[in-house]
Amino acid sequence: MQHGADISPNEVTNIEASGFWLLLEDREYFVPFADYPVFRNAKVSEIFRFTRTSPTQIHWPGLDADIELEALAEPERFPLVWKEDRDSP
């Protein structure tokens, strides 16, 4: 028996004032701008353009941003601390 192509969606389903929703396979995740400020001023097209670099990680090449799915699924286990790059102009 030959299997068909993987048709499970990986997409941004909605962008709101406070963040955006990702549908990955059969689960939806919310990415809050408060926790991931790299997306706050991103263009909509940059948010929509992401890849799965592994079964557990998502990457936005235009923003040079990565998120582990575990951090979205269980944010209480992964407290985030945002650090500004001091070498940036």
N, CA, C and O of each residue as an XYZ file, in Angstrom:
356
protein
N       0.832     -1.170      0.000
C       0.000      0.000      0.000
C       0.888      1.249      0.000
O       1.824      1.358      0.792
N       0.583      2.174     -0.888
C       1.345      3.407     -0.983
C       0.630      4.501     -0.200
O      -0.579      4.689     -0.331
N       1.395      5.213      0.610
C       0.834      6.298      1.405
C       0.862      7.590      0.600
O       1.761      7.803     -0.213
N      -0.114      8.441      0.828
C      -0.179      9.729      0.145
C       0.701     10.762      0.813
O       1.381     10.487      1.802
N       0.673     11.938      0.258
C       1.453     13.045      0.801
C       0.893     13.478      2.151
O      -0.299     13.332      2.423
N       1.761     14.006      2.976
C       1.345     14.537      4.274
C       0.540     15.804      4.040
O       1.059     16.786      3.509
N      -0.722     15.784      4.433
C      -1.580     16.947      4.219
C      -1.901     17.669      5.517
O      -2.757     18.554      5.548
N      -1.214     17.290      6.589
C      -1.429     17.968      7.868
C      -0.993     19.421      7.739
O       0.121     19.696      7.293
N      -1.859     20.351      8.125
C      -1.502     21.759      7.955
C      -0.478     22.249      8.963
O      -0.470     21.836     10.123
N       0.365     23.121      8.504
C       1.287     23.880      9.339
C       1.119     25.314      8.884
O       1.688     25.722      7.872
N       0.334     26.086      9.635
C       0.028     27.431      9.170
C      -0.325     28.372     10.312
O      -0.718     27.946     11.398
N      -0.176     29.655     10.037
C      -0.672     30.689     10.931
C      -2.150     30.845     10.601
O      -2.508     31.104      9.452
N      -3.007     30.687     11.604
C      -4.444     30.746     11.345
C      -5.072     32.082     11.688
O      -6.136     32.411     11.164
N      -4.434     32.869     12.564
C      -5.014     34.142     12.961
C      -3.950     34.997     13.634
O      -3.101     34.491     14.367
N      -4.008     36.300     13.375
C      -3.139     37.258     14.061
C      -4.047     38.234     14.784
O      -4.956     38.815     14.190
N      -3.790     38.406     16.079
C      -4.573     39.305     16.925
C      -3.660     40.394     17.474
O      -2.449     40.357     17.254
N      -4.218     41.343     18.171
C      -3.426     42.425     18.767
C      -2.420     41.899     19.787
O      -1.364     42.501     19.979
N      -2.740     40.777     20.445
C      -1.866     40.262     21.506
C      -0.951     39.118     21.069
O      -0.100     38.690     21.849
N      -1.104     38.613     19.844
C      -0.270     37.516     19.376
C      -0.875     36.829     18.169
O      -1.757     37.377     17.507
N      -0.396     35.625     17.883
C      -0.926     34.895     16.736
C      -1.056     33.408     17.045
O      -0.436     32.887     17.972
N      -1.884     32.742     16.239
C      -2.180     31.322     16.408
C      -1.499     30.519     15.319
O      -1.547     30.878     14.143
N      -0.861     29.422     15.725
C      -0.218     28.485     14.806
C      -0.969     27.162     14.844
O      -1.247     26.638     15.923
N      -1.296     26.626     13.695
C      -1.855     25.282     13.596
C      -0.760     24.385     13.054
O      -0.317     24.544     11.917
N      -0.325     23.437     13.880
C       0.739     22.508     13.512
C       0.203     21.102     13.664
O      -0.076     20.631     14.766
N       0.066     20.444     12.518
C      -0.545     19.132     12.469
C      -1.950     19.226     13.042
O      -2.809     19.854     12.423
N      -2.218     18.641     14.175
C      -3.585     18.642     14.703
C      -3.727     19.472     15.981
O      -4.697     19.314     16.723
N      -2.758     20.355     16.237
C      -2.793     21.138     17.475
C      -2.572     22.620     17.178
O      -1.782     22.984     16.308
N      -3.283     23.459     17.918
C      -3.140     24.899     17.748
C      -2.401     25.484     18.953
O      -2.649     25.105     20.098
N      -1.494     26.409     18.667
C      -0.674     27.048     19.696
C      -0.829     28.561     19.581
O      -0.962     29.090     18.477
N      -0.812     29.262     20.718
C      -0.844     30.716     20.714
C       0.549     31.246     21.001
O       1.206     30.788     21.935
N       1.004     32.202     20.213
C       2.310     32.840     20.391
C       2.054     34.285     20.825
O       1.772     35.134     19.980
N       2.148     34.579     22.115
C       1.870     35.942     22.597
C       3.040     36.886     22.309
O       4.202     36.543     22.531
N       2.712     38.075     21.813
C       3.748     39.073     21.553
C       4.467     39.479     22.829
O       5.647     39.826     22.788
N       3.777     39.442     23.955
C       4.412     39.809     25.230
C       5.574     38.873     25.555
O       6.583     39.305     26.111
N       5.435     37.602     25.211
C       6.496     36.625     25.488
C       7.508     36.517     24.353
O       8.649     36.118     24.584
N       7.114     36.864     23.142
C       7.973     36.752     21.962
C       7.981     38.095     21.219
O       7.390     38.209     20.146
N       8.648     39.113     21.786
C       8.592     40.457     21.213
C       9.197     40.581     19.818
O       8.945     41.571     19.131
N       9.979     39.614     19.388
C      10.539     39.659     18.040
C       9.432     39.720     16.978
O       9.657     40.208     15.871
N       8.241     39.223     17.320
C       7.128     39.225     16.364
C       6.279     40.495     16.431
O       5.491     40.756     15.522
N       6.426     41.275     17.479
C       5.541     42.419     17.719
C       5.524     43.405     16.554
O       4.452     43.857     16.151
N       6.671     43.741     16.013
C       6.753     44.697     14.909
C       7.058     44.031     13.570
O       7.408     44.703     12.600
N       6.922     42.710     13.524
C       7.179     41.984     12.281
C       6.072     42.245     11.269
O       4.931     42.526     11.636
N       6.423     42.150      9.999
C       5.429     42.232      8.938
C       4.582     40.965      8.982
O       5.058     39.906      9.391
N       3.345     41.077      8.567
C       2.464     39.910      8.519
C       3.104     38.812      7.674
O       3.065     37.640      8.047
N       3.689     39.185      6.544
C       4.318     38.193      5.669
C       5.465     37.469      6.371
O       5.709     36.294      6.093
N       6.174     38.149      7.278
C       7.269     37.505      8.016
C       6.731     36.499      9.026
O       7.341     35.452      9.243
N       5.598     36.806      9.642
C       4.995     35.876     10.598
C       4.490     34.631      9.879
O       4.627     33.521     10.393
N       3.910     34.806      8.701
C       3.379     33.674      7.952
C       4.463     32.780      7.357
O       4.191     31.623      7.037
N       5.671     33.283      7.204
C       6.742     32.524      6.561
C       7.600     31.819      7.610
O       8.567     32.388      8.116
N       7.235     30.571      7.932
C       8.001     29.791      8.905
C       8.203     28.378      8.384
O       7.517     27.940      7.461
N       9.150     27.670      8.985
C       9.417     26.283      8.631
C       9.527     25.454      9.908
O       9.847     25.968     10.980
N       9.258     24.177      9.765
C       9.508     23.229     10.865
C      10.916     22.707     10.664
O      11.179     21.973      9.711
N      11.814     23.076     11.544
C      13.193     22.609     11.413
C      13.390     21.234     12.029
O      14.377     20.550     11.758
N      12.433     20.843     12.863
C      12.423     19.503     13.454
C      10.993     19.265     13.939
O      10.171     20.181     13.893
N      10.687     18.071     14.395
C       9.332     17.851     14.917
C       8.995     18.724     16.125
O       7.825     18.892     16.467
N      10.024     19.276     16.768
C       9.785     20.053     17.992
C      10.143     21.528     17.879
O      10.006     22.268     18.853
N      10.599     21.973     16.708
C      11.063     23.356     16.594
C      10.548     24.015     15.317
O      10.448     23.394     14.259
N      10.222     25.322     15.467
C       9.763     26.141     14.355
C      10.765     27.278     14.175
O      11.319     27.797     15.144
N      10.985     27.654     12.910
C      11.953     28.724     12.619
C      11.346     29.729     11.645
O      10.717     29.350     10.657
N      11.543     31.021     11.939
C      11.139     32.112     11.059
C      12.416     32.692     10.468
O      13.084     33.489     11.126
N      12.777     32.307      9.226
C      14.056     32.743      8.657
C      14.180     34.252      8.498
O      15.263     34.796      8.708
N      13.109     34.941      8.134
C      13.173     36.381      7.951
C      13.377     37.148      9.240
O      13.814     38.299      9.216
N      13.067     36.526     10.363
C      13.204     37.161     11.677
C      14.325     36.559     12.504
O      14.639     37.050     13.588
N      14.930     35.490     11.989
C      15.954     34.739     12.728
C      15.446     34.387     14.119
O      16.127     34.607     15.120
N      14.230     33.831     14.161
C      13.586     33.471     15.427
C      13.243     31.983     15.424
O      12.869     31.420     14.395
N      13.377     31.366     16.578
C      13.053     29.951     16.762
C      12.193     29.796     18.005
O      12.360     30.524     18.983
N      11.267     28.835     17.958
C      10.463     28.505     19.125
C      10.376     26.991     19.237
O      10.126     26.294     18.253
N      10.584     26.500     20.435
C      10.378     25.089     20.739
C       8.898     24.876     21.048
O       8.313     25.653     21.802
N       8.296     23.861     20.492
C       6.871     23.607     20.706
C       6.538     23.361     22.166
O       5.458     23.733     22.624
N       7.446     22.742     22.899
C       7.211     22.516     24.330
C       6.989     23.830     25.073
O       6.184     23.892     26.002
N       7.705     24.885     24.660
C       7.558     26.187     25.314
C       6.180     26.782     25.051
O       5.660     27.521     25.887
N       5.581     26.472     23.903
C       4.226     26.942     23.618
C       3.181     26.065     24.295
O       2.154     26.555     24.763
N       3.454     24.768     24.342
C       2.491     23.836     24.937
C       2.440     23.954     26.458
O       1.373     23.815     27.056
N       3.588     24.211     27.085
C       3.669     24.289     28.545
C       4.505     25.501     28.954
O       5.605     25.340     29.483
N       3.995     26.716     28.715
C       4.808     27.910     28.988
C       5.230     28.064     30.444
O       6.252     28.689     30.728
N       4.462     27.505     31.360
C       4.839     27.615     32.770
C       6.143     26.874     33.080
O       6.813     27.201     34.059
N       6.508     25.900     32.279
C       7.759     25.158     32.475
C       8.962     25.874     31.877
O      10.107     25.533     32.177
N       8.697     26.880     31.020
C       9.776     27.556     30.311
C       9.648     29.067     30.459
O       9.275     29.746     29.502
N       9.949     29.607     31.637
C       9.858     31.061     31.798
C      10.834     31.749     30.848
O      12.004     31.379     30.752
N      10.326     32.749     30.155
C      11.129     33.436     29.149
C      11.751     34.696     29.717
O      11.125     35.436     30.476
N      12.995     34.922     29.333
C      13.689     36.143     29.699
C      14.256     36.708     28.410
O      15.133     36.110     27.787
N      13.746     37.864     28.018
C      14.190     38.497     26.777
C      15.423     39.322     27.057
O      15.451     40.112     28.001
N      16.455     39.140     26.229
C      17.696     39.900     26.382
C      17.958     40.642     25.084
O      17.924     40.051     24.005
N      18.217     41.929     25.191
C      18.597     42.719     24.039
C      20.020     42.373     23.666
O      20.862     42.143     24.533
N      20.287     42.337     22.370
C      21.645     42.099     21.888
C      22.432     43.400     22.043
O      22.175     44.365     21.324
N      23.371     43.435     22.958
C      24.114     44.663     23.252
C      25.076     45.040     22.135
O      25.545     46.177     22.090
N      25.382     44.111     21.230
C      26.289     44.414     20.133
C      25.557     45.006     18.931
O      26.193     45.451     17.975
N      24.235     45.015     18.972
C      23.467     45.558     17.852
C      23.527     47.077     17.858
O      23.575     47.702     18.918
N      23.523     47.665     16.672
C      23.550     49.140     16.613
C      22.262     49.750     17.107
O      22.124     50.973     17.121
